[in-house]
Amino acid sequence: MIDSQRKISGEGFRYDADGQMACYIIHGFTGSTYEMNELGKYMASQGITAVADTLPGHGTSPEDCNTKVYQDWIDSVQKGFDRLSAEKEKVFVVGFSLGGALTLKLAMERDIPGIVLYAPIIKHKKWTVYLTPFVAPFKEFEEKKKFYRKENKLQTFYGYSVYPMKAAAEVVKLTLLVRMKLGQVTCPTLIMHSKADITVPYENGQYVYDWIKSEDKQLISYDNSPHALMAGCDKETVWKETAKFIISYSGAKLSEV
């Protein structure tokens, strides 16, 4: 069921830079590391080693994704973060959408100098989404385009063109778990979210900002970016804000790249 025209990447990436700063990057649900690739290259240009792994069930097939549970994703990002932390003194975490929820979960369990969240998913825009765990046994897949407004039908996907419903049920379970424990997040946090996001409404970013206990936290809003704001019309601003946040804790300077 993989459509190569959907820009799927089953491989992770690593872009090395000198020094002891690094960021571990986590992509979104049904997406791939492809959607984070330009961000990774920019981070390296700013002296920040960038590493991204493919989440279990991604970069393979929707059928494979349906065999995974949320603990598989948690275990994967913990291992990836720990591996990079064994090499670098300061490892920040950048997460998009589901990757944002996983970043928050990781921040509850690891000592992280700072996290960056792009359109983190914590709450779902329709109450019917919470029925997904009950629907999933009877319906394997759902076309993504059914969830978009007519004027947004022609979206570029960076992964599967369908939602694997059993895996989607695991997303619901994970977000409920993370939402209940947001008060355990205390590290410096930068949240970026678009008010034009039709996949994960802007209210998610505001909710995370309101409920985490970080003393140093910031929410930056965009008016026109899509859900994948790190790859949209404001992408260069998003990249620069990300690098600035990370570098601000190292005493280094942002390169003019």
ZAMARFI-227136 format. One record per residue: x, y, z of N, C-alpha, C in turn; residue in three letters. Coordinates in steps of 0.2 Angstrom, whole numbers, plus 5000, padded with zeros to 4 digits. Each point is the difference from the previous one (the first is absolute). Last residue first. Layout:
! residues N
XYZXYZXYZALA/...
***
This chain:
! residues 257
511551585041500049964995499350004997VAL/501550115020499650034994500049964994GLU/500349915027500350024993499650034996SER/499950005027499749984994500350024994LEU/501349965024499650054996499749964994LYS/500749915027500250014993499650054996ALA/499649915022500450065000500350014993GLY/498449835009500649984999500550065000SER/497650005001500249975006500749984999TYR/498950104982500050055006500249975006SER/499749884979500750035001500050055006ILE/497949894994500549955002500750035002ILE/498350144991499849975006500549965003PHE/500250084978500250055005499849985007LYS/499549864982500750005001500250055006ALA/497749994993500349935003500750015002THR/499150174987499750015007500349935004GLU/500450014977500450055004499850005007LYS/498749874986500749975001500450045004TRP/497950084993499949955005500749975002VAL/499950164983499950035006500049955006THR/500049924978500750035002499950035006GLU/498049914991500549955002500750035003LYS/497650084992500450035005500649965002ASP/498449924984500250074997500450045005CYS/500149735004499550054996500350064999GLY/500949815013500149994992499550044996ALA/500050005024500850004999500149984993MET/497850005008500250075000500850004998LEU/497949834998500749995000500450074999ALA/497750015000500149965006500849995001HIS/499650214985499649945001500249965006PRO/500150284997500449934999499549955001SER/499550245004499949974993500349934999ASN/500250155021499350014997499849964994ASP/501649965023500150024993499350004997TYR/501250015027499549984995500250034993SER/501349925025500050054994499549974995ILE/500749985027499649984995500050054995LEU/501649925023499850054995499549964995GLN/501449975026499649984995499850054995LYS/501349945024500250034994499649974994ASP/499649925021500050075002500250044994GLU/498649765001500750034998499950085002SER/498349825002500250045005500750034999LYS/497749934984500749985002500250045006ILE/497950054989500049945005500749985002TRP/499450184983499750015007500149955005ASP/500949974978500350065003499750015007TYR/499049844986500649975003500450065004VAL/498050064989499949955005500649985004TYR/500150134980499850045005499949955007GLN/500449894979500650045003499950045006GLY/498149904990500549955003500650035002ASN/498350124988499950005007500449945004GLU/500050044976500550045003499950005008TYR/499249794984499950075001500450045005PRO/500449794982500150015008499850075001VAL/499649964979500149935002500049995007THR/499950214987499449965000500049935002ILE/501450255003500049935000499349975000ASP/500750245001499749974994500049925000ALA/501050145016499350015001499649974994LYS/502549915009499750044995499250015002SER/502449955015499349974998499750054995HIS/502349945018499850044994499449964997MET/501550015025499549974996499850054994ILE/502149945020499750054994499549964996LEU/501349985026499649974995499850064995THR/501649905024499850064995499749974994PRO/499649855021500650024996499850064996CYS/498549865014500350065003500650034996THR/497849815001500550034995500250065003VAL/498349875010500649975001500650034996GLN/497650054998500350035006500749985002GLY/498649894983500350064998500450045005LEU/498549784999500750015004500450064998LYS/497849924990499950005007500750025005MET/500049994976499650055002499950005008ARG/501149824988500450065001499650065003VAL/498849804996500549995005500450065001LEU/498550004982499650005007500550005005LEU/500849974979499950075001499650015007THR/500549784992500650045002499950075002LEU/498249864991500249985007500650045002LYS/499350044978499550035005500249985007VAL/501349914983500150075000499650035005VAL/499649784994500650005005500250085001GLU/498349954984499849995007500550005005ALA/500650014978499750065002499750005007ALA/500949804989500550055003499750065002ALA/498549864990500349975007500550045003LYS/499250064978499550025006500249975007MET/501450104978499949935003499650015006PRO/500050184980500149995007499949935001TYR/500850104976499549985004500250005007VAL/501550054983499450044998499449985003SER/502749995008499449964998499550054998TYR/502150135001500049935002499449974997GLY/500450234998500749985001500049935003TYR/498250174985500149955005500849985000PHE/498550224990500549964999500149955006THR/497650114990500650005005500649964998GLN/497650074991500649994997500650025004LEU/497750035007500149944998500649984997LYS/498950205011500749985002500149924997ASN/498050144997500550044998500749975001GLU/498049895009500150004992500650044998LYS/500249915024499550044997500150004992ARG/500849795016500250074998499450034997TYR/500149775007500150045006500150074998PHE/499949824985499450015003500050055006LYS/502049924988499650064997499350015003LYS/501449815006500250075003499650064998LYS/499249735001500350054995500150075004GLU/499949765013499650064998500450054996GLU/500049715009500350074998499550054999PHE/499549785010500750005000500350074999GLU/497749915012500250044994500750015000LYS/498949885017499549984994500250044994PHE/501150025022500049924998499649994994PRO/500250235008500649974997499949934998ALA/498550145014499849994993500649964996VAL/500150065023499449964999499949984993PHE/501750165007500249935002499449954999PRO/499650234994500449964995500249935003THR/498750195010499749944999500449954995LEU/500650235006500149965005499649935000TYR/499750174983500749975000500149955006VAL/498150144998499949934997500749974999THR/499750235008499949955005500049934997TRP/501450204988499349975000499949945006LYS/502150124997499550064998499349975000LYS/502149925016499749994994499450044998HIS/502450025017499249995000499849994992LYS/502350005004499849995006499249985001ILE/502350064982499349975000499949975007ILE/501750204989499949945004499349985000PRO/501450174986499349984999499949935004ALA/502450065002499650024994499349975000TYR/502150045020499449974997499750034995LEU/502449975015499750054995499449954997VAL/501750015024499649964995499750054996ILE/502249975019499550044997499749964994GLY/501649915016500250075001499450054997PRO/499749755010500150034994500150075001ILE/499849755013500350075002500250034993ASP/498049815003500750014999500250075001ARG/497849915002500449945002500750014999GLU/498250164994499849975006500549955003MET/500250084978500250065005499849985007ALA/499349864982500749995001500350055005LEU/497850024993500049945004500849995002LYS/499550184985499850015007500049945004LEU/500549974978500550045003499850025007THR/498549884987500549965002500650045003LEU/498250124991499849965005500549955003ALA/500550124981500050055005499749965006GLY/500149884980500750015003500050055006GLY/498049974988500149955004500750005003LEU/499950214990499449975000500049945005SER/502350084996499550024996499449965001PHE/502550065014499549964998499450034996GLY/502750015011499550044996499549954997VAL/502150035021499549954996499550054997VAL/502750015010499450035000499549954996PHE/502549975013499649984995499350035001VAL/502750025008499350035000499649984994LYS/502249915004499850025006499350035001GLU/500849794983500050085001499850025007LYS/500249764993500550044996500150075002GLU/498349865010500749975002500550034996ALA/497850064996500250035006500749975002SER/498849914982500350074998500350035006LEU/498949805003500549984996500450074998ARG/498050015012500549975004500649994996ASP/498150064989500250065004500649985004PHE/498949834987500450054996500350065004GLY/498749845011500649974998500450054996LYS/497850065007500550005005500749974998GLN/498350014984500250065001500550005007VAL/498949804994500450024995500350075001SER/498449915015500649965001500550034995ASP/497850084998500450035006500749975001ILE/498649914983500250074998500450035006TRP/498949795004500650004995500350064998ASP/498150005014500649985003500649994996GLN/497750034991500450065002500649995004TYR/499349814983499650045005500550065003VAL/499749844975500450035005499550035006LYS/499449894978500249955005500450035006THR/499250134981499449975004500249955005ASN/501650094984499850055005499449975004CYS/500649874982500550005005499850055005ASP/498750014982499849945003500549995006GLU/500450184985499450025005499949935004PRO/502550024991499349994997499550025005SER/502450075000500049934998499350004996THR/500850205012500549984995500049934997GLY/499050025024500150064995500549984995HIS/499649875020499350004996500050054995GLY/501650055020499849944998499350004996PRO/501650214998499649975005499849934998LEU/502250134992499449994998499649965006THR/502050185004499949934999499349994997ASP/502050215002499249985000500049934998ALA/501950225007499849934999499349985001VAL/502050214999499349984999500049934998ALA/501850205011499949934997499349985000THR/501050265000499649955004499949934996ILE/501050224992500449975005499749955005GLY/499150124981500050045005500449975006GLN/499549894980500350064998500150055005SER/498849805004500749985000500450074997ALA/497750015001500350005007500749985000MET/498850004980500150075002500350005007TYR/499449794990500650034997500150075002LYS/498149895008500749975003500650034996GLY/497850074993500250025007500649975002LEU/499249924980500350074999500150035007GLU/499049785001500750004997500350074999ASN/497849915008500450045005500750014997MET/498249874989499750075001500450045005GLU/500749784994500050044994499850075002TYR/499949815014500550045002500150054994THR/497649915003500649974999500550055002SER/497249945004500550044996500649965000GLY/498049945013500049984993500450044995THR/500050115023499649934999499950004993PHE/502150155006499349995002499749944998GLY/502750065007499550014995499349995003HIS/502450075013499549954999499450024996ILE/502850055007499450024997499549954999ILE/502350095015499749944998499350024998TYR/502450145002499350005001499749934997CYS/502550135011499649964995499350005002ALA/502750105007499250015000499749964994MET/502450025006499749965004499250015000GLN/502150044980499750035007499649945003GLY/500250034973500550005005499750025007ASP/498549884982500350065000500550005006ALA/498349824983500550025005500350075000ASP/497749854993500450054997500550035005TYR/498349774994500450035005500450064996ARG/497649834998500550044997500450035006PHE/498249784992500150055005500650054996GLY/498349834986500650015004500050065004GLU/498349934985500049955005500750015004GLY/498350174985500749985001500049955006SER/498250124981500149965005500849985001ILE/498450144984500650025003500249965007LYS/498249974983499850045006500650025004ARG/500049874980499950074998499850045006GLN/500249765000500750035000499950084999SER/498349835012500050044994500750045000ASP/499049775013500450065000500050034993ILE/498949795007499650065000500450065000MET/
***
